[in-house]
Amino acid sequence: MMQGVYPALTTKFTADDQLDFALFGLNLDAQLSAGADGVILGGSLGEASTLENSEKLDLVRFACDRVSGRVPVVMNIAEGSTRQAVALAKAGAEAGASGFMLLPPMRYRSDDRETLSFFKAVAESTDLPIMIYNNPVDYKIEVSLAMFEAMADWPTIVAVKESTRDISNVTRMKNHFGDRFKILCGVDTLAMEELVMGADGWVAGLVCAFPRETVAIYRLIKAGRIDEALTIYRWFLPLLELDIHPKLVQYIKLAEQMNGLGSEHVRAPRLILEGEERTRVMGIVQRGMDSRPVLMDF
């Protein structure tokens, strides 16, 4: 668990802002068919900031029923208080989650001691495995090597979603901890580089629209077929760059819609793209679809 390709699934909504389970199930099936090794629900790409916890738990129950144990179902925890985070971890476990992805406290910029205390409370509240989401660029809190050192003895902390934008962090983590923590790249545009440097997996975004190509890159790299992976990755990069924009949700949902795997519906304050911006993103996606590589056996 916590290695391989883990799609950070978008949350599908109907036109009247309800969860669209039919469309969510369609995309989930596509990820499983492509060979995804697990799925993550309610993350940044899943519009976590606008989801009710009850909705997040409904998605977990639906996914667990649909997956039927074939792959792990990981629920994201992004809460403002320790109490809320612990309560959600307990509720997620009851709903059937296989594990959690855990962010530092939301809204308040906690210091290292406070962040570790937050993580420890959640880690001690569950027997399920936890992936720490290390994204100082977007969430302003960096989980340092010293902090991972403190967590090394906590058995439920098993992995990190590496989103610092510094690919040398993969080597630093391997040098300091060996295989103690699984490392999953969390930035689409650095995925091949980090996988080549020894990352164990990829928490992917554009996989929501291009599942087979994402899985192919991962498997080819792990099989040592670097040149074949590089050919696909070079084709993929203009699309992967949609993942590192503040409107990644809208961009990736548009790509999903164009590939028949989702819709553009988002939850306010996000709005569906329009005008030149929508035309530009559609052009990027369409060019990718028109030049899609033929995938060999992987």
Secondary structure, 3 states (H helix, E strand, C coil): CCCEEEEECCCCECCCCCECHHHHHHHHHHHHHHCCCCEEECCCCCCHHHCCHHHHHHHHHHHHHHHCCCCCEEEEECCCCHHHHHHHHHHHHHHCCCEEEECCCCCCCCCHHHHHHHHHHHHCCCCCCEEEEECHHHHCCCCCHHHHHHHCCCCCEEEEEECCCCCHHHHHHHHHHCCCCEEEECCHHHHHHHHHCCCCEEEECHHHCCHHHHHHHHHHHHCCCHHHHHHHHHHHHHHHHHHHCCCHHHHHHHHHHHCCCCCCCCCCCCCCCCHHHHHHHHHHHHHHHHCCCCCCCC
